[in-house]
Amino acid sequence: RPMTHDLFENFLDNSDASIVYVSVDSLKSDTYYATIVVKNGEVTKLDARPSDSIILALKHGAPIFVNKDLLEDKGLSLDNIDVKVEEARPA
């Protein structure tokens, strides 16, 4: 049986939809929250698990954004990470 990310990848592969980007947005009660932004004529934001979001972004070459405050709250300094820091996300 396909995993959730496999199912969504099959959907993407059989439609005109594409992933614009994914973002890991927040942590609430020990649960991380993410968004997958998909374009199929119009842009749609989908609530998703970070694990599924990141796998799909990697498979489709889409950018991955992580909330800067979330990283810093978990003790990760951007000084030690080789990333491009952007303040605003694309559509």
C-alpha positions as CSV (number, residue, x, y, z in Angstrom):
1,R,0.0,0.0,0.0
2,P,1.3,3.5,-0.8
3,M,2.4,5.8,1.9
4,T,0.7,9.3,2.0
5,H,3.6,11.0,0.2
6,D,3.5,8.2,-2.5
7,L,-0.2,8.7,-3.0
8,F,0.2,12.5,-3.4
9,E,3.2,12.0,-5.7
10,N,1.1,9.8,-7.9
11,F,-1.6,12.5,-8.0
12,L,1.0,15.1,-9.0
13,D,2.5,12.9,-11.7
14,N,-1.0,12.4,-13.2
15,S,-2.1,16.0,-13.1
16,D,-1.0,19.4,-14.2
17,A,-0.3,20.3,-10.6
18,S,3.2,21.1,-9.3
19,I,4.7,21.9,-5.9
20,V,5.7,25.6,-5.6
21,Y,7.4,25.1,-2.2
22,V,6.9,23.5,1.2
23,S,7.3,25.1,4.6
24,V,7.7,23.9,8.1
25,D,5.8,26.5,10.0
26,S,5.3,25.7,13.6
27,L,5.5,23.4,16.6
28,K,2.5,23.0,18.9
29,S,2.2,20.4,21.7
30,D,5.2,18.4,20.3
31,T,3.7,18.3,16.8
32,Y,5.3,20.0,13.9
33,Y,3.1,21.6,11.2
34,A,3.9,22.2,7.6
35,T,2.3,23.5,4.4
36,I,2.6,22.3,0.8
37,V,1.9,25.0,-1.7
38,V,0.6,23.6,-5.0
39,K,-0.1,25.3,-8.3
40,N,-2.6,24.0,-10.7
41,G,-3.7,27.1,-12.5
42,E,-4.3,28.7,-9.0
43,V,-2.1,28.4,-5.9
44,T,-3.5,26.3,-3.1
45,K,-2.0,25.8,0.4
46,L,-2.4,22.4,1.9
47,D,-1.8,21.5,5.6
48,A,0.6,18.5,5.7
49,R,3.0,16.6,7.9
50,P,6.5,17.9,7.6
51,S,7.8,14.4,6.8
52,D,5.5,14.1,3.7
53,S,6.2,17.7,2.7
54,I,9.9,17.3,2.7
55,I,10.0,14.1,0.8
56,L,7.7,15.5,-1.9
57,A,9.8,18.7,-2.1
58,L,13.0,16.7,-2.5
59,K,11.5,14.4,-5.2
60,H,10.1,17.4,-7.1
61,G,13.0,19.8,-6.7
62,A,10.8,22.3,-4.8
63,P,12.3,24.7,-2.2
64,I,11.9,23.9,1.5
65,F,11.4,26.8,3.9
66,V,11.6,26.5,7.7
67,N,10.4,29.2,10.1
68,K,13.5,30.9,11.4
69,D,12.1,31.3,14.9
70,L,11.3,27.6,15.0
71,L,14.9,26.8,14.2
72,E,16.3,29.2,16.7
73,D,13.9,28.0,19.4
74,K,15.3,24.5,18.9
75,G,18.8,25.8,19.4
76,L,19.8,25.8,15.7
77,S,21.7,28.9,14.7
78,L,21.6,29.9,11.1
79,D,25.2,30.8,11.4
80,N,26.1,27.1,11.4
81,I,23.8,26.1,8.6
82,D,24.6,26.5,4.9
83,V,21.2,27.8,3.7
84,K,19.9,30.8,1.8
85,V,17.9,32.9,4.2
86,E,14.8,34.6,2.7
87,E,12.4,36.7,4.6
88,A,9.5,36.3,2.2
89,R,8.2,33.2,0.4
90,P,7.1,33.1,-3.2
91,A,3.4,33.1,-4.1
